[in-house]
Amino acid sequence: MEEERIKKSKTEIDMKKVVRYAGIVFVLFCCCVLFYFAVYRYEGVGAGVSKFMKALQPIIFGLVIAYLMNPVMMFVERNVLRLLNGRLATRRKERKIARVVGTVCAIVIFILIVALLIYMMIPQLIESISGMINTLPEQTERFIAWFDDFTKLENQWTKMLEEGMMSAATYLEEWAKTSFLPNIQSYVGSVTSGVISAVKVLVNFLVGLIVAVYVLMSKERFVGQAKKIVYAVFKPVRGNVIIEVVRKSHEIFGGFISGKILDSIIIGLLCYIGLVVLDMPYALLVSAFVGLTNVIPFFGPFIGAIPSVIIIALAEPIKGLYFVIFVLVLQQLDGNVIGPKILGDSTGLNSFWVIFAIMVGGGLFGFAGMLLGVPTFAVIYYLVSRVVNYLLRKRRLPEDTADYVRLDKVDAKNNEMLYPQREGDVDEMEKTQAEFFEQEEDSEERTEESTEESKDKSDQ
């Protein structure tokens, strides 16, 4: 009787837990549905959120600039501290001066980079577009003549292409004469509103620079305040987990973004050198475009190559083909040599999850989603892996993925891993596990070598 009463009480406790968890899940689901309809169905809430985000635009600019330039500031600060070591009255003054110098250098470098990009791209872009508009009919006829010489076939497809190209060129000319010029007054109004919006963005950008200065100067205080809030709201155990997750997220995002920026700069320079050597038209414009789109993982080089091929092919068709070959070689060089050397395994994701993150992020949030989708998904992947490993440890099951490759089932009584007993299956299972362990050992050896190299560099 006593045992039955204990079992009954345990069952009641378990049912209470299930009901409580189910209630929490239901409430969260209802809150998510209400939030969705409030934002996307009720215009007042959406307008309020949009207005609030516009007000926060300078702060967002400042935080992004501070995060990007923090490595530069830290580098300058370390070197200035090394120069000032023991030369001032107190160590505190040395640190303060080093922080001011590092912050000023970081902001100046950021402004110079932005100004250099504008100086390189805007005049070249205006010149390229105006040149393309003025020579469009001539370039179209030249392209058709080249295509005729290339195919040497007066067939139906060639004639259709000729008619299509000539119709497109005629349509553009007629549109410019009949639609663009008569409605130029309305276009001027649109341009004026666009200029006003650009001025607002410029003002927010300048305010963001000031915000970035304050954030870089007092970043330790802001970090301390954030930790203070975390440990005030959560218990120490949960607070430690939150701090660890934030550190891991910073490691993933910082390594990925800084590595991608450096990788894109190198690819842009290599592209420019290659285009100059091959005597391609619009070398500076195309190289800048390829370098900028290269920040998008996997698809970036192809996104930058498509309009570049069209621009070059309209000017000199055969060089458009050469450019396609050059971009393919450059993409292979980046994917197999330059990218792995710079980025390493900063995200911990394989190719499938990278493509998945880019597609989902781009579909939901556009260009920003394609750019930040990979590190964001890497953080989610890290959190899910931690939760899964924690649950496996609670059930006293192995955490290594290789143990589950050929798993048949788990014994419900003693948690023993059961595998197929047929001879062929066993041999295949052992072969698969051996290959997996060899790959794991190789990756561990590479990680240890990179760790030793970084330790040697830090010791030096």
N, C-alpha and C positions, 0 to 999 in steps of 0.2 A: 504493500500500500504506500509506504513511504517513497519507494522508487518511482511508482506511478505518479505520485504527487509532484516529485521533483521534475520528472519528465514533462508533466503538464505545465508546471510553472515555466520551465525553459521554453516550451513551445509558445506559451503566451508572450514571453519576453521577445522571442524571435519574431512573432507576428506583429508585436508592437513596433519593433524596429523596421520591419518591412512596410507597415502602414505609414510610419513616420517618413521613411525615405521616399515612399511613393507620393506622399503628400508634398514633400519638398520638391520633387521632380515636377509634379503637376503645377505647383505654384510658379516655379521657374518658367515652365513652358507658357503658362498664361501671361506672365510678365513679358516674355519675349514677343508673344503675339500682339499684346497691347502696345508694346514699344514700336513694333513694325508698323501697325496701323496708325499709330500716333504720328510717326515721322513721315510715312509715305502716303497716307490717305488724308490726313488733316493738314491743310496747307499752312495754317497758322504755326503749328509746331515746326514744320519743315522750314518755313521762312525765319522763325526764331533761331533755329539751329544754324541756318546759313548766315544770319546776321552775326551770331556769336562767333562763328568760325572766321568771318571777315575781320571782326574786332581782334581776334587772336592771331591774325596773320603776321604782324611784326614779331610777336613772341615766338611763333613757330619758325619764322625765318632765323631769328636769333639763336634758338636752340639748335637748329640744323647746322648753322654756320659754326657755332661753338663746338658741336660734336665732331664736325669734319676737321676743324683746325686744331683740336686739342692735341693730337700727336705732334704737330709742328711746334705748338707752344711748349709742350713738355721737353722736346728736343732742345730748343733754344734755352729754356730755363736750366736744364741740366748743365749745359756748356757754360752759361754765364755764372752759375754757382761754382763751377770748377775754377773759373777765372778769378772770382771774388773770394775764394776760400782764404779766410783769415785776414783780409785786407780792410774790413770794416770793423766797427766797434762791437757789434753783436751779430750773431747768426741770423736773427730775425730781420734785421735790415738788409742783409745779403739776400735772403729769400724774397723779401718784398721787392727789391730792385730787380732781381732775376725774374719774378713773375710779371712785373710791368714790362720789362724788355721783351720777354717771351710773348706776352699778349699783343703788344704793338707789332712785333715782327709777324705774328700769325695773321693779324688783320690786314697788314700791308701786303703780305704775300697773297692773301685771298683776293684783295682788290686788284692787284696786278694781274693775277690769273684771269679774273673776269674781264678786265679791260683788254688784255691780250686776245682773249677769245673773240670779244666784240670787234676789236680792230682787225683781226684776221678774217672773220666770217662776214660781217655786214657789208663792207665795201665790195668784197669778192662776190657775195650773193647778189647785190644790186647789179653789179657789172655782168654777172653770168645771166641773170634773168632778162635784163634789157637786151643783151646780145642774142639770147635765144629768141626773144620776141621779134627782133629786127631781122634775123636771118632764118626764121622758121620755114618759110616757103622754100628757100634755097636749100636748107638742110634736108627738108622732106624729099625734094627732087633728087638730091645727091644720094640719100639713103635708098630711094627706089632704084636709081641707076646702079648703085653698088649691088643691090639685091638681084637685079637682072643679070649683071655680070657674074655674080656668084652662082646663081642657079643655072644660067644658060638655057632656061626653059621658058618658052612663052605659053605656059599652060593656064588653065582657068584660075588656079590658086594665085599665081603671080599677078594676073590681071585684077583679081579681087583685092589683093593687097594694095596694088597701085591705086585702084579706085577708092579704097578705104582711106589711104593716107592722103590723097588729094582732097577727098571730101572733108576730112578732118581739118586740113589746113585751110580750105575754103570756108568752112564753118567758123573757124576761129577768127578769120579776117572779117567775115560778115558780122559776127557777134561783136567784135570790137567797134565796127562802124555803126551798126544799128542799135545795139543794146548798151554797150559800155559808154560811148561818148554822149548819147542823149540823156542817160541817167547819171551822169557824172556828179550832178549836184547832190543826189541822195548818197552816192558813194563818198562824197566829201564829208557829209554828215556822219556816216558810219566811221570814216577815218578819224574824224574829230572825237567821237565818243571812244574810239579805240585808243587815241592818244591820251585822252583823259584817264582811261583805265590804266594805261601804261605808266602815266605819271603817278597814279595812286600806288601801283605796285612798286615803282621806284622809291617813293617816299617810305613805304612799308619796309623795303629792303634796307634803306639807310637807317631807319629806326631799329631794324633787326641787327645791323652792325653794332649799334650802341648796346642793345640787349646782349649780344654775344660778348662784348667787352666785359660787362658786369658778370656774366655767367663764368667766363674764363678766370676773372680775377677772384671770384668767391666760390669756386666750384666745390671745394672741400666743405665749406659751410653748408651749401645746399645738400650735399651728400649726407652730411651728419644730421641735418634736419629730417631728411627722408628716412634714415635709419631709426631716428628717434620716434617718428610717427609709427613705423612698422612695429617696433617692439612695444609701443604703448597700446596698440590695437590688438596685436596677436600675442599668443604665448611664445616663450623663447624657442620652443621646438619648431613651431610653424614660422616664426620670424626668421630663424636660421635658414629654413628651406626657401623662403621668399628671397632673402638676400643672395643665396647661392644661385637661384634661378636668374635673378637680375644680373649677377656677375657673368654667368654663362651666356646670357643674351647679349651683354655688352661684348663679350669675347667673340661671339659669332658675327654680330652686326659690324663691329669695328674691324675685325679681320677681313670680312667680305667686302665692305665698302671701300676701305683704304686700298686693299689689294686690287679691286676692280678698277678704281680710279687710276692707279699706277699702270695696270695692264692696258687700259684704254689709251693712256698717254703714249705708251710704247708702241701700241698698234697704230695709232694715228701718225706717229713719226715715221715708222717703217712704211706705212702706206704712202706718205708724202714722198719719201726717198724713192720708193719703187715707181711711183707715177712720174716723178721728174726724170728718172733714168729711162723709162719707157716713152717719154715725151707725150704724156697724156694731156688732153685739155682739162681745164678746171681742176688742176691738181690740188690746190690749197683747199678749195671748197669741198671736194670729194673726200679728201683726207680728214678734214675736220668732221664731216658728217659720219664717216665710218668710225672714227674714234669716239664720237659722242654716243652712237648707237651700240658700240661695243660694250657699254656698261650693262646692257641687258644680256644675261647669260644665255648661251646656246643660240638663240634666234637673232641676237643683236647684229652680228656681221651680215646676215642675209637681209635684215630689214634695211640696213644702210646701203647694201649693194644694189638693191632693186632700182631705186630712183637714180643712183649714181650711174648704173649701166645705161639707163634711158638718156641721161644728160650727155654722156660720152658718145653713145651710139648715134645720137642726132647730129653731133658735131663731126665725128669720124667713125663710121659704122664698124670697120674692121678692128679698131681699137676698143670698141665695146666688147668684142669677143675676147681680146687680150685681157681686158680688165676682169672679165668673169673668171678666167683661168688664174689671174693674179690673186683675186680675192679668195678663191678656193685654196690656193697654196698658203696664203696668209692666215686663213682660218684654221687650217691644219697645223700650222706652226704655232698659233696661239693656243689651240686646244690641246696639243700634245707636248709642247715644250714650255712656252712662256707662261701660260695660265697655271699649270701645275707647279712650276717653280715659285711663282709669286703667291698664289692662293693656297697651295698645298691642299689639305683636307679641312679647310676652315669650317665648312658646313656639315660634314659627315654624311652627306646624302649621295646616293648613287644616281645615275643618269635618269632613270625612270622618274624618281621623285623630283628631280630638278625640272624636267619637262612638265610634270604634273603641277608643280608650284607655279611655274611661269604661266601655264594655260589658265589655271584657276584665278591667280592673282590678276592677270591681264584682263580676263573676262569680267571680274568684279570691280576692279579699280583702275583699269586702263594702264597708262604708261607707268605710273607709280607702283601699281600692283606687279607689273612685269619686273620692275627694278628691285623691289623689296620683297617680292613673293618668296624667293629662295631662302634668304636668311630668316624670314618670319616662319616659313614652314620648317626650317631647321630647328628653331626653338620649340615649335609644337612637337616635332619628332623627338626631340630630347626629353620633353616633359612626358610624352606618352611612353617612351622607353623606360624612364625612371619609375613611372607608375606600374608598368607591366613587370619590371624586375622586382619591385617591392611586393606585388601580389604573388609572384612566383616564390619569393623567399618565405612569405607567410605560409605557403602551401608546401614548403620544403621541396621544391622542384628546381631543376637546374636552370640557369639563366642563359647559358650559351646556346645560340641559334643552331649550331651544328648538331646538338643533341636532338633537335626536332625535325631534321631534314628527312629522315626515313622512319620517323616514329609511327608505330601502329596505334597504340593507345597507352593510357596510364592506368595502372592497377589502382582501383578505388580504395583498397584496404591499406596498402603500405606505400602508395605513391611511387611504385616501381615503374620505370620506363620500359615498355614492351615493344620489341622490334620484330619485323618479319623473320621467320625461322628458315625459310627456303634458302638453299645454298646460293642460288643465283642472286637473290635479293640481298643476302648477307654480304656477298662479295661486292655487289654494286654499292650497298650502303657504306661499307668500309672504304671503298674507293672514293665515294663522294665526300665522306667525312675527312679522309686524308687530304684530298684537294682543298677542302675548306680550311683545315687546320694549317696547311702550308701557306695559304693566302693570309691567314691571320698572323702566322709567325713572321711572314715577310713584312706585313704592315707594322707589326710591333717592332721589328728590327729597324725599319725606316723611321718610326717614331722615336726610338731610342737614339738613333744616329743624329736626327735633327735636334733632339734635346741636348745631346752631348755637344753638338756644334754651337747651339745657342749658349750653353754654359761656358764653352771655351771663349766665345765672343764676349760674353759678359765679364769673364775673368780678365780678358785682355783690356 
